[in-house]
Amino acid sequence: MKLCSAPGTCTTAVHITLEWIGQPYEVEHLDYAAMKTPAYLKLNPSVVVPTLVDEGRALSEASAVLVYRVDRFPNAGIGPATGSEERVKLNQWLLFLSATLHPYFWPYFSPGRFTTSEADHAHVVEASQLLVDKALTRIDQHLDGKS
Ligand SMILES: N[C@@H](CCC(=O)N[C@@H](CS)C(=O)NCC(=O)O)C(=O)O
């Protein structure tokens, strides 16, 4: 198994599960230039990390990779079985993290991708912070009272 990763990104979640599972794996660290090479684009045409290469297939989308790992290593105890109520909740929260919280960070780190006016960067960052706060508040509410 090989994880195509970049330090300090959302790939960390997949990396953590590789450690939990305890099977041999390698990690290749890519910078943004390396994500655009023809070899990597073949693995992940979306030009992002993570990509997990396993059993001859290249899988992308962090949440999909995480669920794939739960199913591929059912005895590793890293997630609930398909069909269980817990699995329904796992899917819900994984999607909340990858489809809601994660994109809210993009304008914070890369305001230039969300406005063509450099003068607006500070406002884009500010708007991003409000959205991140909204999503983290939702998570706080969910975790409140749970240990
Ligand atoms: N929807 C994708 C998003 C992946 C993504 O945005 N990865 C970021 C790192 S956290 C990335 O590779 N960014 C490269 C870029 O934006 O150029 C997923 O959940 O895997």
The ligand as a Tripos MOL2 file, in Angstrom:
@<TRIPOS>MOLECULE
LIG
   20    19     1     0     0
SMALL
NO_CHARGES

@<TRIPOS>ATOM
      1 N1        -12.3580   16.2560   -1.8250 N.3       1 LIG1
      2 C1        -10.9760   15.8880   -1.6750 C.3       1 LIG1
      3 C2        -10.1840   17.1520   -1.3700 C.3       1 LIG1
      4 C3         -8.7010   16.8870   -1.2300 C.3       1 LIG1
      5 C4         -7.9320   18.1830   -1.0590 C.2       1 LIG1
      6 O1         -8.4480   19.3040   -1.2120 O.2       1 LIG1
      7 N2         -6.6670   18.0200   -0.7120 N.am      1 LIG1
      8 C5         -5.8140   19.1920   -0.5530 C.3       1 LIG1
      9 C6         -4.9510   19.0190    0.6920 C.3       1 LIG1
     10 S1         -5.9360   19.0730    2.1780 S.3       1 LIG1
     11 C7         -4.9200   19.3390   -1.7600 C.2       1 LIG1
     12 O2         -4.3620   18.3720   -2.2160 O.2       1 LIG1
     13 N3         -4.8100   20.5520   -2.2810 N.am      1 LIG1
     14 C8         -3.9840   20.8120   -3.4270 C.3       1 LIG1
     15 C9         -4.4310   22.0660   -4.0990 C.2       1 LIG1
     16 O3         -5.4340   22.6250   -3.6630 O.co2     1 LIG1
     17 O4         -3.7780   22.4680   -5.0560 O.co2     1 LIG1
     18 C10       -10.8310   14.8810   -0.5280 C.2       1 LIG1
     19 O5        -11.6380   14.9100    0.4200 O.co2     1 LIG1
     20 O6         -9.9350   14.0250   -0.6100 O.co2     1 LIG1
@<TRIPOS>BOND
     1     1     2 1
     2     2     3 1
     3     2    18 1
     4     3     4 1
     5     4     5 1
     6     5     6 2
     7     5     7 1
     8     7     8 1
     9     8     9 1
    10     8    11 1
    11     9    10 1
    12    11    12 2
    13    11    13 1
    14    13    14 1
    15    14    15 1
    16    15    16 2
    17    15    17 1
    18    18    19 2
    19    18    20 1
@<TRIPOS>SUBSTRUCTURE
     1 LIG1         1 GROUP 0 **** ****
